[in-house]
């Protein structure tokens, strides 16, 4: 999708961004309107608000000026399905059950899918909590995992799957349809997800001619050149091959030369600018209608671009797929222009929003006390599950489940085959140097804690009904082989 914009010229400021403490001029509404955006597949370290050297996030910069930026945020898993279920329920993926299977269980296991397992039906969702308080609950998503047929959007009065370029219009239409109830609105914005199309960002545009002409394109890319626009689609399965481009990369059937790695990153980060621009359009409508509303922006996971010898997302638990943005602007409720360094989890946002709305119930994982300087209790945890497709086709490290257990400065990465890696996050936040052999006592301490930290809940149901059109969309996203 082509987007007509100029980099770093668009932004929407939110109420209260001009002072360190937002001071309300009238009593705060006890039921604030709330707008939550998940910018799908956005890793924090490629955003200018988190220090990236290109202006990939001017709109997020404006949100940061109006509220709080959390510098160290870990998603509970490394792909859409489990991370969204955690955001909606406030619990970890091994508790809510919505992840993948390496057995014959789950949707699409016979078709090369990762075996989709359902979210537990006995857990209340955040949409149900807000609905029961008189809120209008709305979900607008461009990712088909948020299709209401699949169950994650339980409790949303409106739950639609639409194209990225339609989202802002739908936000405007819903906000202006005359319904006066407070609104809890959730949006999933998919445009940063592969395939990687050349975007209007200048560093992405410089590759347009090369990727529009097979005679100029690098040889490795020929089977993956997009047909309707310039770009690369590594979800394509080349003629005569059994695997798509990402699986070919992971099984050494395909390699990208170092000379083209910058181009790949340019395509990905150009997609981040496109996502930021669409966020701008939605926030323009939101702030015009709800200037005192709460705005929260995050992501469900990041994306490997060759780090650790990995590509795409969803299979392991290193920072490139787990470190995500989190910004909250709540005029009159939270300070502006503040950065929080305390490590937190993305799905702590669940309790935070309930806390900000004054809804009764447990909010022990609310980030509001963290913004006031209080510590966060408990470790940072994440898990990625092996899928039957990757286990059988690629094997190796993709045949195992992976967990992250982080306590204080050290992080332990464990695989279900017994592999352990220990990293000092203070000096090695990208997890490059394994210090397990140098720190046997710390390795033993965290291994014991990690082994007890991931109790698996078995869902009462192991099947989800999925229509043919949803299957086709999941194929386009690489979750089912074409």
Buried (B, 14 or more C-beta within 10 A) or exposed (E): EEBEBEBBEBBBBBBBBEEEEBEEEEEEBEBBBBBBBBBBBBBBBBBBBBEBEBBBBBBBBBBBBBBBBBBBBBBBBBBBBBBBBBBBBBBBBBBBBBBBBBEEBBBBBEEBBBBBBBBBEEBBBBBBBBBEBEBBBBBBBBBBBBBBBBBBBBBBBBBBBEEBBEBBEBBBEBBEEEEEEBBBBBBBBBBBBBBBBBBBBBBBBEBBEBBBEEEEBBEBBEBBBBEEEBBBBBBBBBEEBEBBBBBBBBBEBBEBEEEBEEBBBBBBBBBBBBBBBBBBBBBBBBBEBBEBBBBBBBBBBBBBBBBBEBBBBBBBBBBBBBBBBBBBBBBBBBBBBBEBEBBBBBBBBBBBBBBBBBBEEEBEBBBBBBBEEEEBEEBBBBBBBBBBBBBEBBEEBBBBBBBBBBBEEBBBBBBEEEEBBBBBBEEBBBBEEBBBEEBEEBBEBBBEEBEEBBEEBEBEEBEBEBEEEBBEBBBBBBBBBE
